[in-house]
């Protein structure tokens, strides 16, 4: 049994995982998309379910906010329980006038300072195909990852990217080190003085949800 995931001794998880920061968003994913859903953990408030989508077994797990919390759960999902594909469904902040609230963003590369890590090529292609099949408009972008400061405190351009998130670089760096496939799919929830209400972030991001699950359906 892991420290953070309450998995019965001898239990196993699917090799594909959807992770997100908010436990309430997990409940929305389960209510609308996860088939044969079975709750396996609420330990430390981080809800996790096992189920399937379009025939692909998948675990849906809340991982908390920021890189440090994300890495704790990745260590258990990947190192202890054999997950090999990770899709992150998260939020980001736009500092670009053309990138609007509720826009969907598929992250090709994530920076922190001058370091950069890239998404998995096959997952990226799968997500592109899923978006086209669903008729979803999705931006491909680099992001700057920083979970320490608010958007206004960041230097005027983490020059590589004008979209900021809180977890993608950590995910991509971890995936590269541990040889797993990873992709970050984001929704713009903040932009200058605008933001999406918490209730919408938790229960109404259906474009992001559909993209994530249709990408899972293409995982083989």
BELDA-V458892 format. One record per residue. N is the residue number from 1. RES is the residue in one letter. PSI is psi in degrees with one decimal (none if undefined). NEAR is the number of other C-alpha atoms within 8 Angstrom. Layout:
# BELDA-V458892
n-><N | N>
res-><RES | RES>
psi-><PSI | PSI>
near-><NEAR | NEAR>
This chain:
# BELDA-V458892
n-><1 | 2 | 3 | 4 | 5 | 6 | 7 | 8 | 9 | 10 | 11 | 12 | 13 | 14 | 15 | 16 | 17 | 18 | 19 | 20 | 21 | 22 | 23 | 24 | 25 | 26 | 27 | 28 | 29 | 30 | 31 | 32 | 33 | 34 | 35 | 36 | 37 | 38 | 39 | 40 | 41 | 42 | 43 | 44 | 45 | 46 | 47 | 48 | 49 | 50 | 51 | 52 | 53 | 54 | 55 | 56 | 57 | 58 | 59 | 60 | 61 | 62 | 63 | 64 | 65 | 66 | 67 | 68 | 69 | 70 | 71 | 72 | 73 | 74 | 75 | 76 | 77 | 78 | 79 | 80 | 81 | 82 | 83 | 84 | 85 | 86 | 87 | 88 | 89 | 90 | 91 | 92 | 93 | 94 | 95 | 96 | 97 | 98 | 99 | 100 | 101 | 102 | 103 | 104 | 105 | 106 | 107 | 108 | 109 | 110 | 111 | 112 | 113 | 114 | 115 | 116 | 117 | 118 | 119 | 120 | 121 | 122 | 123 | 124 | 125 | 126 | 127 | 128 | 129 | 130 | 131 | 132 | 133 | 134 | 135 | 136 | 137 | 138 | 139 | 140 | 141 | 142 | 143 | 144 | 145 | 146 | 147 | 148 | 149 | 150 | 151 | 152 | 153 | 154 | 155 | 156 | 157 | 158 | 159 | 160 | 161 | 162 | 163 | 164 | 165 | 166 | 167 | 168 | 169 | 170 | 171 | 172 | 173 | 174 | 175 | 176 | 177 | 178 | 179 | 180 | 181 | 182 | 183 | 184 | 185 | 186 | 187 | 188 | 189 | 190 | 191 | 192 | 193 | 194 | 195 | 196 | 197 | 198 | 199 | 200 | 201 | 202 | 203 | 204 | 205 | 206 | 207 | 208 | 209 | 210 | 211 | 212 | 213 | 214 | 215 | 216 | 217 | 218 | 219 | 220>
res-><X | X | X | X | X | X | X | X | X | X | X | X | X | X | X | X | X | X | X | X | X | X | X | X | X | X | X | X | X | X | X | X | X | X | X | X | X | X | X | X | X | X | X | X | X | X | X | X | X | X | X | X | X | X | X | X | X | X | X | X | X | X | X | X | X | X | X | X | X | X | X | X | X | X | X | X | X | X | X | X | X | X | X | X | X | X | X | X | X | X | X | X | X | X | X | X | X | X | X | X | X | X | X | X | X | X | X | X | X | X | X | X | X | X | X | X | X | X | X | X | X | X | X | X | X | X | X | X | X | X | X | X | X | X | X | X | X | X | X | X | X | X | X | X | X | X | X | X | X | X | X | X | X | X | X | X | X | X | X | X | X | X | X | X | X | X | X | X | X | X | X | X | X | X | X | X | X | X | X | X | X | X | X | X | X | X | X | X | X | X | X | X | X | X | X | X | X | X | X | X | X | X | X | X | X | X | X | X | X | X | X | X | X | X | X | X | X | X | X | X>
psi-><132.2 | 168.1 | -29.7 | -19.2 | 124.0 | 73.7 | 125.4 | 148.0 | 130.2 | -7.0 | 157.6 | 159.2 | 153.6 | 159.0 | -6.7 | 133.1 | 138.3 | 126.3 | 149.2 | 161.6 | -33.5 | 122.1 | -31.6 | -31.2 | -34.6 | -43.7 | -36.8 | -42.9 | -45.1 | -43.1 | -34.0 | -23.5 | -34.6 | 126.1 | 147.0 | 43.2 | 136.2 | 119.3 | 129.5 | -15.3 | 144.4 | 17.9 | 132.7 | 21.7 | -0.4 | 95.3 | 140.3 | 138.4 | 152.7 | 139.4 | -149.0 | 163.9 | 124.0 | 38.2 | -4.0 | 117.2 | 140.4 | 145.9 | 137.9 | 118.8 | 131.4 | 140.9 | 3.0 | -176.5 | 132.3 | 168.3 | -38.7 | -46.5 | -42.7 | -45.3 | -34.8 | -47.4 | -34.1 | -40.4 | -39.7 | -45.7 | -45.1 | -57.1 | -37.4 | -29.9 | 10.1 | 15.8 | 135.6 | -12.1 | 127.3 | 124.1 | 121.3 | 127.5 | 105.5 | -166.2 | 161.5 | 167.5 | 133.5 | 134.0 | 17.2 | 127.0 | -26.6 | -8.6 | 112.7 | 164.2 | 138.4 | -1.7 | 144.7 | 139.3 | 126.3 | 120.5 | 114.8 | -35.4 | 141.7 | 137.5 | 152.2 | 117.8 | -126.2 | -2.6 | 148.9 | 148.1 | 150.8 | 161.6 | 168.1 | 130.2 | -45.2 | -43.2 | -39.9 | -43.9 | -39.1 | -42.7 | -37.7 | -44.4 | -42.3 | -42.6 | -42.8 | -42.1 | -34.9 | -5.3 | 31.4 | 136.8 | 118.6 | 131.7 | 138.3 | 128.4 | 156.9 | 155.2 | 157.6 | 126.5 | 124.5 | 113.7 | 15.1 | -30.8 | 157.5 | 164.5 | -34.5 | -19.0 | -10.8 | 152.4 | 144.7 | -13.4 | 92.9 | 64.3 | -23.7 | -26.0 | 142.7 | 17.9 | 131.0 | 134.3 | -173.8 | 3.7 | -20.7 | -42.0 | -42.9 | -43.6 | -49.8 | -37.8 | -44.2 | -44.8 | -41.3 | -43.6 | -37.8 | 7.1 | 48.3 | 160.9 | 133.4 | 144.8 | 139.2 | 122.7 | 125.2 | 158.4 | 140.1 | 112.0 | -12.0 | 145.3 | 112.9 | -117.7 | 2.7 | 151.9 | 156.3 | 141.0 | 147.3 | -38.4 | -36.2 | -39.7 | -34.8 | -30.7 | -0.3 | 14.0 | 66.0 | -28.2 | -47.7 | -44.8 | -45.8 | -42.0 | -44.4 | -49.0 | -34.9 | -28.3 | -41.5 | -39.0 | -21.9 | -2.3 | 126.6 | none>
near-><7 | 8 | 5 | 8 | 10 | 11 | 10 | 6 | 5 | 4 | 6 | 6 | 10 | 11 | 11 | 13 | 13 | 13 | 12 | 14 | 11 | 12 | 14 | 8 | 12 | 14 | 8 | 11 | 11 | 12 | 7 | 6 | 9 | 11 | 8 | 7 | 10 | 7 | 8 | 10 | 11 | 9 | 9 | 5 | 6 | 13 | 13 | 13 | 13 | 15 | 12 | 13 | 13 | 5 | 6 | 10 | 11 | 15 | 15 | 13 | 14 | 13 | 13 | 11 | 10 | 9 | 12 | 6 | 10 | 14 | 11 | 8 | 11 | 9 | 9 | 12 | 10 | 10 | 9 | 8 | 9 | 10 | 14 | 9 | 10 | 13 | 12 | 13 | 14 | 10 | 9 | 13 | 12 | 14 | 10 | 7 | 6 | 4 | 9 | 9 | 12 | 8 | 11 | 13 | 12 | 14 | 14 | 10 | 11 | 15 | 15 | 10 | 5 | 5 | 6 | 9 | 11 | 8 | 14 | 9 | 6 | 6 | 13 | 12 | 8 | 11 | 13 | 8 | 8 | 12 | 12 | 9 | 7 | 7 | 6 | 9 | 8 | 9 | 8 | 8 | 11 | 12 | 15 | 15 | 13 | 10 | 9 | 4 | 8 | 6 | 7 | 5 | 6 | 9 | 5 | 5 | 8 | 10 | 6 | 9 | 12 | 12 | 13 | 14 | 13 | 11 | 13 | 13 | 13 | 10 | 12 | 14 | 9 | 9 | 11 | 10 | 6 | 6 | 6 | 10 | 12 | 14 | 14 | 12 | 14 | 14 | 13 | 16 | 12 | 12 | 12 | 6 | 5 | 7 | 8 | 10 | 6 | 6 | 7 | 9 | 11 | 11 | 9 | 8 | 9 | 6 | 8 | 12 | 10 | 9 | 13 | 13 | 10 | 10 | 12 | 11 | 10 | 8 | 9 | 3>
